[in-house]
Amino acid sequence: LRDIQSELKRCGEAKPDTVALALSRRMGGCSKDISWTLPALQELGRTNGCVTAMSVLDAWRQQRLEMDVFLASAIINVCRKASAWVQALQFLRKMGDDCVERDTITYSAAVSACEKGMA
């Protein structure tokens, strides 16, 4: 987590694709171990907001990072924490467009985002 935080501080206000590339290089590049992506998305959401985290995820996907239900749920949770319910629902719809399976956890995160955003 410290590596992720230090890389985000170093990137500052860089464009999301620049942040995504920097994090990918710092945290393992194209290796099969992508365990760092969830903490990176959570930290991005905490420090830079939901939209930035989703943009970074899109950039990672262009670099061939495969989307799965865990990454998708992490993004929706980032949106929930930011009270960004509209973005959470947009992302949930995009998951279907991208043929990423949605599950109970994903739907629950989206409902929580709506509850928090409308409170």
Backbone torsions as a table, in degrees:
resi	resn	phi	psi	omega
1	LEU	NA	-36.0	179.1
2	ARG	-64.1	-38.6	177.2
3	ASP	-61.8	-41.2	179.4
4	ILE	-64.6	-47.4	-179.7
5	GLN	-61.5	-43.1	-179.1
6	SER	-67.5	-36.5	178.4
7	GLU	-67.9	-38.7	177.9
8	LEU	-65.4	-40.4	177.0
9	LYS	-63.4	-40.0	179.8
10	ARG	-64.9	-37.2	-179.1
11	CYS	-73.3	-27.5	178.5
12	GLY	59.3	-124.6	-177.2
13	GLU	-98.2	28.9	-178.7
14	ALA	-64.0	161.5	177.4
15	LYS	-64.2	150.3	-178.4
16	PRO	-55.2	-37.8	-179.6
17	ASP	-67.2	-32.0	176.2
18	THR	-68.3	-42.6	177.9
19	VAL	-62.7	-44.5	-179.3
20	ALA	-60.1	-45.3	-179.4
21	LEU	-65.6	-43.4	179.8
22	ALA	-62.1	-44.3	178.6
23	LEU	-64.6	-41.1	180.0
24	SER	-60.9	-44.1	179.6
25	ARG	-66.0	-44.3	-176.7
26	ARG	-67.1	-37.6	-171.1
27	MET	-98.9	2.3	174.1
28	GLY	140.0	1.3	176.0
29	GLY	55.7	-126.5	-175.3
30	CYS	-94.4	15.3	-179.0
31	SER	-64.1	162.3	-179.1
32	LYS	-72.5	-21.6	-179.3
33	ASP	-81.5	104.6	179.7
34	ILE	-111.6	24.4	-177.7
35	SER	-61.4	-20.2	-179.8
36	TRP	-77.0	-14.3	-174.2
37	THR	-67.2	-39.0	179.4
38	LEU	-63.3	-51.3	176.9
39	PRO	-61.2	-33.9	179.1
40	ALA	-65.1	-44.2	178.6
41	LEU	-63.7	-41.2	179.3
42	GLN	-64.4	-41.8	178.6
43	GLU	-67.6	-40.3	175.9
44	LEU	-59.1	-45.7	179.3
45	GLY	-62.5	-39.1	-179.4
46	ARG	-68.2	-38.8	-173.7
47	THR	-97.9	-31.4	-172.1
48	ASN	-121.3	-7.8	176.2
49	GLY	96.6	167.4	-174.8
50	CYS	-63.4	-44.9	-176.3
51	VAL	-63.8	-42.2	178.4
52	THR	-64.0	-43.5	179.5
53	ALA	-61.0	-41.7	178.8
54	MET	-67.4	-37.3	178.2
55	SER	-65.4	-40.8	177.7
56	VAL	-65.0	-41.4	177.2
57	LEU	-60.7	-42.7	177.1
58	ASP	-59.8	-42.3	179.0
59	ALA	-64.8	-39.9	177.4
60	TRP	-62.1	-40.6	-178.9
61	ARG	-64.8	-33.9	175.8
62	GLN	-67.1	-23.6	176.8
63	GLN	-89.3	12.3	174.8
64	ARG	83.0	19.4	172.4
65	LEU	-76.3	123.6	-175.6
66	GLU	-79.3	129.4	177.7
67	MET	-74.4	137.8	173.0
68	ASP	-138.1	176.9	-175.0
69	VAL	-65.1	-28.9	-179.7
70	PHE	-69.6	-45.5	177.1
71	LEU	-64.9	-41.0	179.8
72	ALA	-62.8	-43.2	178.5
73	SER	-64.4	-36.4	177.8
74	ALA	-62.7	-42.9	178.5
75	ILE	-63.4	-43.3	179.4
76	ILE	-64.1	-37.2	176.1
77	ASN	-66.7	-36.0	174.8
78	VAL	-60.8	-44.1	177.9
79	CYS	-62.8	-40.7	178.7
80	ARG	-59.5	-46.5	-179.4
81	LYS	-63.6	-28.8	179.2
82	ALA	-90.3	5.4	-175.9
83	SER	56.3	33.2	-178.0
84	ALA	-101.7	68.6	-174.3
85	TRP	-66.9	-33.3	179.7
86	VAL	-63.3	-46.2	179.2
87	GLN	-64.7	-36.2	178.0
88	ALA	-61.6	-45.0	179.4
89	LEU	-68.7	-37.2	176.6
90	GLN	-61.7	-42.0	-179.8
91	PHE	-67.7	-38.7	177.1
92	LEU	-59.4	-43.0	176.7
93	ARG	-63.9	-41.7	-179.8
94	LYS	-62.6	-32.9	177.1
95	MET	-58.5	-43.5	178.2
96	GLY	-64.4	-40.9	178.0
97	ASP	-61.4	-34.5	-178.5
98	ASP	-90.1	6.8	179.6
99	CYS	60.5	33.6	174.2
100	VAL	-93.9	126.7	-177.4
101	GLU	-63.6	133.9	174.9
102	ARG	-101.5	141.3	-178.8
103	ASP	-129.0	-174.8	-177.7
104	THR	-58.7	-40.0	-179.3
105	ILE	-65.1	-42.8	-179.7
106	THR	-63.9	-47.1	178.8
107	TYR	-63.9	-39.8	179.0
108	SER	-63.0	-41.6	177.1
109	ALA	-62.6	-39.8	179.2
110	ALA	-66.5	-42.2	177.6
111	VAL	-62.7	-42.6	177.9
112	SER	-61.6	-38.5	178.1
113	ALA	-62.7	-41.6	179.1
114	CYS	-65.6	-43.5	179.2
115	GLU	-60.8	-45.8	-178.3
116	LYS	-69.6	-40.3	-177.9
117	GLY	-69.0	-27.4	-178.7
118	MET	-98.1	0.0	-178.7
119	ALA	-76.7	NA	NA
